[in-house]
Amino acid sequence: MSQYNDQNAGYTKATTQEHDVTMKGRRLLEITGVKQVESFDNEEFLLETSMGFLSIRGQNLQMKNLDVDKGIVSIKGKIFDLVYLDEQSGEKAKGFFGKLFK
């Protein structure tokens, strides 16, 4: 998604990062639009994306690729679930963050 602004008869391009999640064979995840990797270990990753916080749980998870400039993260391992932690799912988010800050 791109947005153009007219400033003093010139154009500046402000780019909003697109967010995509691609899973290949339940063993490899490629995620774009990542703003920050909040935390990770071999069972869980917490990523801040342009579409909200994303929790990835699995087994033997490893970061295969991280490109901070482009906002791309690749994770390999056995993927169990992907969950977006939105305000709508407040109880789940509180439980997750409660565990995180214990």
C-alpha positions in Angstrom: 0.0 0.0 0.0 1.4 3.3 -0.9 0.3 6.9 -0.3 1.5 10.0 -2.2 1.5 13.5 -0.7 1.9 16.7 -2.6 4.3 19.0 -0.7 5.5 22.2 -2.4 4.8 20.9 -5.9 6.9 17.8 -5.2 5.9 14.3 -4.4 7.0 12.3 -1.4 6.2 8.6 -1.1 5.1 7.3 2.3 4.9 3.5 2.3 2.8 1.5 4.7 4.2 -2.0 5.2 2.0 -4.8 3.9 1.5 -7.7 6.2 1.5 -11.2 4.7 1.9 -14.7 6.3 2.9 -17.6 4.1 3.2 -21.1 5.5 4.9 -23.9 3.6 4.1 -27.4 4.8 3.5 -26.4 8.4 7.3 -26.3 8.7 8.2 -22.8 7.4 6.6 -19.4 8.0 7.5 -16.3 6.1 6.0 -13.1 7.6 6.2 -9.6 6.1 5.2 -6.3 7.7 7.0 -7.1 11.0 7.8 -4.0 13.0 9.5 -5.7 15.9 10.3 -9.1 17.4 9.1 -8.8 21.0 10.3 -12.2 22.3 11.0 -15.7 21.1 12.2 -19.1 22.2 11.9 -22.6 20.8 8.2 -22.8 21.6 6.8 -19.3 21.0 7.4 -16.1 19.0 5.7 -12.8 19.7 5.9 -10.3 16.8 4.6 -6.8 16.4 3.3 -6.5 12.9 1.6 -3.7 11.0 -1.7 -5.5 11.7 -1.2 -6.1 15.4 0.6 -8.5 17.7 1.1 -12.0 16.3 1.8 -15.0 18.5 3.3 -18.2 16.9 3.5 -21.4 18.9 5.1 -24.6 18.0 7.9 -27.0 18.6 11.6 -26.6 17.8 11.0 -23.1 16.4 14.0 -21.2 15.1 14.4 -17.9 13.4 15.7 -18.7 9.9 15.9 -15.2 8.5 15.4 -11.7 10.0 15.5 -8.6 7.8 14.7 -5.6 10.1 14.9 -3.0 7.3 12.3 -4.9 5.1 10.2 -6.2 8.1 10.6 -9.9 7.0 10.9 -12.8 9.4 11.2 -16.5 8.5 10.6 -19.1 11.2 11.2 -22.8 10.8 10.0 -25.7 13.1 6.6 -27.4 13.7 3.9 -24.8 13.8 1.0 -25.4 16.1 -0.9 -22.1 16.0 -0.9 -18.5 14.9 -3.0 -16.1 17.0 -3.4 -12.3 16.6 -3.7 -10.7 20.0 -6.4 -8.0 19.4 -8.4 -5.9 21.8 -11.4 -8.0 20.8 -9.8 -11.1 22.4 -9.0 -9.2 25.6 -9.1 -12.2 27.9 -6.6 -14.2 25.8 -4.3 -11.2 25.5 -4.4 -10.6 29.2 -3.6 -14.2 29.9 -0.7 -14.2 27.5 0.8 -10.9 28.7 0.1 -12.0 32.3 2.3 -15.0 31.7 4.9 -12.9 29.8 5.3 -10.4 32.7 5.3 -12.9 35.7 
